[in-house]
Amino acid sequence: MRHARATGQAPGAALTPEGEQAAQALATRLAGLGLTRAVSSPWARAAAIARPVARALGLDLRTDPRLTERVLSGPDLPFWRAALRLSVGWPGLRLPGGESGRSAHARILAALDEARDPGGVTLVVTHGNLLALALGLDYGGWAALRSPDVWVQPPDGPSPFRLDP
């Protein structure tokens, strides 16, 4: 799952009031999925949407730093969207102070593998670019992600699919 709307991109950015409402609504919406484990990025906006879901289901919320957003570049880029588009087609591209798409992809796959509950269903909350990498989305797929956005990966089954809001 991608976190809900937030006040910014910094690790400590909180959810907006709209994002807080989405978090509460998701707690009810996801209850029927039979979740047995909850793991989140430690960044505030991700944990803030995972916490009410975990609480409503009586689950402990574990955080994993491998679920934090991909850092595209150390310095802020005024042309970050163009850089992101370029990095999708060139996964080995690593901008100064940033992380390549290839290494971020390996990081999210390792985190997902460890988060998996073999006997149940795991909620994993992360960020847009990292989720797009995990799903194998192109730039257009990343741009079409919602906040929040919930995807389901059936075990040993077909491709992931998006849950309707």
C-alpha positions in Angstrom: 0.0 0.0 0.0 1.1 3.5 -0.7 0.6 6.0 2.1 -2.2 8.6 2.0 -1.8 12.3 1.2 0.9 14.0 3.2 2.0 17.5 4.0 5.4 17.0 2.2 8.1 14.6 1.1 10.4 14.7 4.1 10.6 11.6 6.4 8.7 13.5 9.2 5.9 14.8 6.9 2.5 14.1 8.5 -0.7 13.1 6.8 -3.0 15.9 5.7 -6.5 16.0 7.2 -7.7 14.2 4.0 -4.9 11.6 4.5 -6.0 11.1 8.2 -9.6 10.4 7.0 -8.3 8.0 4.4 -6.3 6.1 7.1 -9.4 5.7 9.2 -11.5 4.5 6.2 -8.8 2.0 5.2 -8.9 0.5 8.7 -12.5 -0.5 8.0 -12.0 -1.3 4.4 -9.0 -3.7 4.9 -10.5 -5.5 7.9 -12.1 -8.0 5.5 -8.8 -9.1 4.0 -7.8 -11.2 7.0 -4.6 -9.4 7.6 -2.3 -11.2 10.0 0.8 -9.0 9.9 1.5 -5.2 9.4 4.9 -3.8 8.3 5.5 -0.1 7.4 8.1 2.3 6.4 9.2 4.2 9.5 8.6 7.5 7.8 5.7 9.4 9.5 3.2 9.4 6.6 3.5 5.7 6.0 3.3 4.7 9.7 0.4 7.1 10.2 -1.7 5.1 7.8 -0.6 1.7 8.9 -1.1 2.4 12.6 -5.0 2.6 12.5 -5.2 -0.5 10.4 -3.0 -2.5 12.7 -4.8 -1.2 15.8 -8.2 -2.0 14.4 -7.1 -5.5 13.7 -5.2 -6.1 16.9 -1.9 -6.4 15.1 1.5 -5.2 16.2 3.0 -2.7 13.7 6.6 -3.4 12.7 8.7 -0.9 10.8 11.4 -1.7 8.3 13.8 1.0 7.0 14.0 -0.8 3.7 10.5 0.4 3.0 11.5 4.1 3.0 11.1 6.0 -0.2 13.8 5.8 -2.8 16.1 8.8 -2.8 16.4 9.8 -6.4 19.1 12.4 -5.7 20.8 14.0 -2.8 20.3 17.6 -3.8 16.7 18.7 -4.6 16.2 18.6 -8.4 13.9 21.1 -10.1 13.6 18.6 -12.9 13.0 15.6 -10.6 10.1 14.2 -12.7 12.3 14.1 -15.8 15.0 12.4 -13.8 12.6 9.9 -12.5 11.3 9.1 -16.0 14.9 8.6 -17.2 15.7 6.3 -14.3 12.7 4.1 -15.1 14.2 3.3 -18.5 17.8 3.2 -17.1 17.6 1.2 -13.8 21.3 1.5 -13.2 21.2 5.3 -13.2 22.4 6.7 -9.9 22.3 10.4 -9.5 24.7 12.1 -7.0 23.5 11.3 -3.5 20.8 9.1 -4.8 19.9 5.4 -5.2 19.5 3.6 -8.5 16.2 2.0 -9.4 18.0 -1.3 -9.5 19.2 -1.1 -5.9 15.9 0.3 -4.7 14.1 -2.6 -6.4 16.4 -5.2 -4.7 15.8 -3.4 -1.4 12.0 -3.5 -1.7 11.9 -7.2 -2.8 14.1 -8.2 0.1 11.8 -6.3 2.5 8.7 -7.9 1.0 10.1 -11.3 1.2 11.0 -10.9 4.9 7.6 -9.3 5.7 5.6 -12.1 4.1 3.5 -14.1 6.6 3.5 -17.7 5.2 0.4 -18.6 7.0 -1.5 -15.3 6.5 -1.9 -12.0 4.8 0.6 -9.1 5.3 -0.1 -5.4 5.0 3.0 -3.6 3.7 3.0 0.3 3.7 5.6 2.1 1.6 6.0 5.0 -0.8 5.1 5.7 -4.4 8.4 5.2 -6.2 9.3 2.2 -4.2 5.8 0.7 -4.7 6.1 1.4 -8.5 9.4 -0.5 -8.6 8.0 -3.4 -6.7 5.0 -3.6 -9.1 7.2 -3.2 -12.2 5.3 0.0 -13.2 6.6 2.3 -15.9 6.6 6.1 -15.4 3.0 6.4 -16.4 2.0 3.7 -13.9 3.9 5.6 -11.2 2.2 8.8 -12.1 -1.2 7.1 -11.9 -0.7 5.8 -8.4 -3.2 7.2 -5.9 -2.6 8.4 -2.3 -3.5 6.0 -0.7 -3.2 3.1 -3.2 -3.8 -0.5 -2.2 -2.5 -3.4 -4.3 -3.0 -7.1 -3.6 -0.4 -9.7 -4.6 -2.1 -13.2 -4.6 0.3 -15.9 -3.3 1.8 -17.9 -6.2 -0.9 -16.5 -8.4 -1.5 -13.9 -11.1 -0.1 -10.4 -11.2 -0.8 -7.9 -8.5 -4.1 -6.0 -8.8 -5.4 -2.7 -7.4 -8.2 -2.6 -4.9 -10.9 0.0 -5.6 -11.1 2.7 -3.0 
